[in-house]
């Protein structure tokens, strides 16, 4: 008898989540439940159209096994426990609800492994606190995949991920490791994808921050694509490179060694022939909340706690918080009070 | 016989220049020639309407003695030399033409005193180089005056200025000082205005930069008014105060002592009951060029040259240069080249 398919819940069905759903279902080893919000009606009606660099440019009307509008409540709905919950939503720690809160009804204690496909540092902490007996797994993704409109995905850069277990003190390392390896096995069922196990989660995360804390955050303040940024000596020399060096110094102070040639490599990483904007900048352009704390705030705090001077990143942090405050105001979540006794004067 | 009226050319007839024209003409000791550009037609037709906190709220159809569209060419037009040229335009050192270039046809060597009513550091240098025998005078203005539409001025904060001679090595200090004092005498003809002589030009300029380099530049990056900025602990503590302390350290290293209590005073200087935006921020909102070099670049260079660490201001400088680059692109003065061999990679 064939092994039972793994039950996977996917929370966040933009480009990254949808391509994960596609890989997991078509691999034949998983059954996916996808939670959709703004795109639910469009996908229920017409399915998903995918233009993929890896699976073909003309996939039409595809659907995962189950789509639904809300997080399942496993107990109340009397569902089988989920083996995995893959979270690909943005991680906005300064805006409720948190990831830990929102997935709660779908988590079975001691059973469900939670895969966080999100950038930045210390994203596992609230999950470990809330779910001390569940494996928490890190995925750092390098895919290029965007939902161009509801139910339409442009997958223009190959799916590559580094996956490993976060250190959850309540879960034996071997159990967490096995969960990560099983996730890779069902995701990369035919072994053709570049989805690899990497136990050094800390390194993988700091290494990706060299790009994200610099390009993402500066692009978001400037509303500028990365090729244009590279055309300006001021932006590269006064902003991008200093931030990279600060992040590398912070990593080093936290026991993570990043090679000296990384800044020059990462400065030149993006193509220069198209006006690519990092995801945080796309959010900033739309007035959507940005992942400030996990991408900028946490590395800043980790570095400063070890005595590393990070003045460039701290300045960018203050600016991003100022921009986020204006986004909150526009969405009615913060009110400016023009009183003579302004509380913070 | 009454003394002949001083001939004053005013270049830049926004709020500050127009109120200067009004004070000079109505004082009876000066005859003003005002150079108008975008507002020329409106003022020629209807004159200027002024709503003034000092002169009355209902001044209608006022005109200076002469209005014209271009800088006069004293030699070619066979005009009497100007005693004073007052420059109130923005000082955008990274965008031609420079102030020194544009006023040249109106300057009579060894005669015309040039009054620079502009903020920032080292603005006198190109003038001294070009006009080595002319008195160059500093005016730091604290007036609140805005051209709300062509030919309409809202003058909502009193005219206060600190005026003194820049140190021009080719002009005896006594001559420069007399020119500054004569300018004050014709401007403040009835002695009622708070227009005072202050020989310590360097101090006056650095002191005003404590506000301008911090609030103006951060407001411009954030597109945010100063009361809202003060409602955010991040903006005040991570941005405004660090910049103020860096500017004060740079001033100190350059022999200008600014008292310890200045940051706290300046942080609280603006009213909190209306959404006031500093002038550079108003420019940024409109996509107009910002006075980056005189307000931010020069204090940064002066401080760093003396070994002062100014990382917060350097970060803001890089961002402002990035924003200015995008303004240049929008105005067709810079072209992005999306080539694989990007020159600055």
Interface residues (C-beta under 8 A of the other chain):
Chain A: X218 X221 X222 X223 X224 X227 X228 X229 X230 X231 X232 X233 X234 X235 X236 X237 X238 X239 X242 X267 X268 X272 X273 X274 X275 X309 X311 X312 X314 X315 X316 X317 X318 X319 X321 X322 X323 X325 X326 X336 X337 X338 X339 X340 X342 X343 X344 X345
Chain B: X218 X221 X222 X223 X224 X227 X228 X229 X230 X231 X232 X233 X234 X235 X236 X237 X238 X239 X242 X267 X268 X272 X273 X274 X275 X309 X311 X312 X314 X315 X316 X317 X318 X319 X321 X322 X323 X325 X326 X336 X337 X338 X339 X340 X342 X343 X344 X345
